[in-house]
Amino acid sequence: MTTELSTKLRPDEICEKLGIGTSTYYNRLKYLGIEASRDADGPYLNAEQMKLMEELSEHIRQTGKMQGFGGGGQLALSENSGLASALEIPVQPEIPGSEEDEDGLEELIREAAELKVQQVAMPELIKLHLAAGMTEDDLPPDLKAKLQAVRDAANPKPNAASIAQQLLQRHRNKNQQKNPETK
């Protein structure tokens, strides 16, 4: 009896496991032609139905849509010969943004946003990797000149006369502070 209980997967467990909202869950059930079983605790799916839901989720993750899923929208009917044939069930196309599919809309927007991040970030990542692989010899002359200007500004060449003048001035200032009467 414990094995039977473990194969009863409740909607909230499934939604959490698949990372979807309740309306998305019911839309996927409808698309797959799955009718949840019921017991005293409410609706549930068995392990086989859950496997189909997981396969559909993976298909959606890879393609961004339910359409084209091999098992979607079909029920297998057993014929007297023992072979199964597919029966097409008309499926209402999911319209993102409809009131019944707010979770689906959020999921669609999230996936689109992730694609946009990849689209924007990819050229920048390529540039970073190119820059990391470059040496100074790879730089064009104008950028070599900019680099040298930055180095010169950060590490100025000592001017001996200027340094001597500054040291002498500091020495004189120090002596004047000690002996204010010698001017």
FENLINQUI-V788020 format. One record per pair of residues at least 24 apart in sequence whose ideal C-beta (glycine too) atoms are under 8 Angstrom apart, sorted by sequence separation. I is the first residue (numbers start at 1). GAP is how many residues later the second one is. D is the distance in whole Angstrom. If there is no record, write none. Layout:
i=[I I]
gap=[GAP GAP]
d=[D D]
This chain:
i=[29 32 11 28 31 67 28 66 8 28 8 10 11 14 10 11 8 10 11 10 9 18 31 8 9 14 18 8 9 20 8 9 28 31 7 14 18 32 7 9 32 33 9 31 32 33 31 33 64 64 33 33 31 30 30 31 27 27 27 23 24 27 23 23 24 23 24 21 22 23 21 20 21 24 21 21 20]
gap=[24 24 25 25 25 26 28 28 29 29 31 31 31 31 32 32 33 33 33 34 35 35 35 36 36 36 36 37 37 37 38 38 38 38 39 39 39 39 40 40 40 40 41 41 41 41 42 42 44 47 56 58 60 61 62 63 67 73 74 77 77 77 78 79 79 80 80 81 81 81 82 83 83 83 85 86 87]
d=[8 6 7 6 7 8 6 6 8 8 7 7 8 6 7 6 8 7 8 5 6 7 5 4 5 7 7 8 8 7 7 8 7 8 5 6 5 7 5 8 6 7 5 5 7 7 6 5 8 6 5 8 5 7 7 7 6 7 6 6 7 6 5 6 4 5 5 7 7 7 2 6 7 6 7 8 7]
